[in-house]
Amino acid sequence: MRRIGLIAIILMAAAVVGTVAGASGSGGANGTYRVRAIFDDASFAVPGEQVRIAGAPVGSIASLDVCVAHSTRCAPGTTNKAAVTLEIADSRFTPFHTDATCAIRPQSLIGEMYVDCDPGTAAAPELGRITSGPGAGTYYLPVTRTHSPVDFDIAQDIYREPVAQRLAVILNELGTGLAARGSDLNAVIHRADPALGYTDQVLKILAGQNRALAKLATDSAAVLTPLARQRKALADFIVQANTTATASAARAEDISNSIRLLPGFLRQLGPLMVDLGTLADQGTPLASELGTSAAALGREFTELTPFAKAARNALIDLGATAQNSQGPLVATIPLAQQLGRLGTQLEPTATELDRLTSSLNKTGAIDQLMSVLFHGTTAANGFDSLGHYVRDELLVSDCTGYALSPVPGCSARLPRGAATAQDAIAASLPAGTKRSPEATKSVLSAAAAGSAVARNVSAPLQQLLGYLIGPGR
């Protein structure tokens, strides 16, 4: 337990030593950050007045001092200057950097002042610390980084009689007093008004860029001259751009979503662009060949123009013909409908005919029939010393002989209507001639005998056709 207590006491002592060292290292006896700023004129500032950064109070003026000529308490070049010690209590605005600035400004109309500071940027080094002499332990801000503007009440005092006379004396003796000290006066004036120093910096930059500015003026004239001629179009462009910007502002959320989705779209577009590049590489020879053929294609299109002109009249005539044919074509619609119905009705017959012709083709019946006719004719023909002759059998009947007058039963005219055989015999007689019943019976018997002979003759032919094309259904 004693060992644990000893360790705790050592740790507490180390913490106290660290706290004291931090307080002494911060530039103040009580742990605050102190800055010794050198001004040309303290401008009625007094200890206790505020120090502000960006308008917020962060500390106060701790003390004021004057660097006289015989004093060794001030840095070289700071004699006859006001040394103001600033105490910064808010650590959030420390440390100050070498580009820091401070200015004494009026706080109210009764002459109160405050110090307005800018601690500088983190990119610049921190202020150097004074190690010995007056202000030891504080951080040094040189006079070149401070400003002391002339107060408004001092400027108004020149209108009062004593001050006006003294100002006249000062102006009269100004040349003598500032002889050979123009640079000092220039530095004081610039520190009194920071805008003059910034103006000098701008002028130096512009002087170093005079050639670029001259070229800019020349190029601007070359660019602005055409724009001046098109000022109406430029004004309309600005109006349209305003309209576009207004519409874009109304769709800002959609545009934001589109931009958010753009990276994914570009990732998906990458392989497609690679494929397009490959296609372009492979299509280069084709494009070269097309370029070689471009002249011939141009001539073809040139020669196509007269053909198009000639075809124009033909197309006009064709249109007129089509218009004239419209009525007759419409009139053929009933015929087309009738042909459609006829085709529907003929479909079974056409199917059977197709099967018949297919059967004849597959069995070779047509070729065999031609062979039978050919060889049958050859077998029936004879040959003698006079040449070939045809053997034939003549059928002799009452109608075979030549007659000058009609022979009963041999008329070749078909009777009208559903006439009987007797009507046909009667029609074949001459007008006013009557046949007896016996003669009529004799003629009918002869006709019946002829019909029997025809049936006997047709029987072998039917057998032959049945053999060639097969039995009918």
Secondary structure as UniProt FT lines:
FT   HELIX           2..25
FT   TURN            26..27
FT   TURN            29..30
FT   STRAND          33..39
FT   TURN            43..44
FT   TURN            47..48
FT   STRAND          50..53
FT   TURN            54..55
FT   STRAND          56..67
FT   TURN            69..70
FT   TURN            76..77
FT   TURN            79..80
FT   STRAND          81..88
FT   HELIX           91..93
FT   TURN            98..99
FT   STRAND          101..106
FT   TURN            109..110
FT   STRAND          113..118
FT   TURN            122..123
FT   TURN            134..137
FT   STRAND          139..141
FT   HELIX           143..145
FT   STRAND          146..147
FT   HELIX           152..157
FT   TURN            158..159
FT   HELIX           161..172
FT   HELIX           174..177
FT   TURN            178..180
FT   HELIX           182..192
FT   HELIX           194..208
FT   HELIX           210..229
FT   HELIX           231..250
FT   HELIX           252..324
FT   HELIX           326..331
FT   HELIX           333..363
FT   HELIX           365..380
FT   STRAND          381..384
FT   TURN            385..386
FT   STRAND          387..390
FT   TURN            398..400
FT   TURN            408..409
FT   HELIX           421..428
FT   TURN            431..432
FT   HELIX           437..469
//
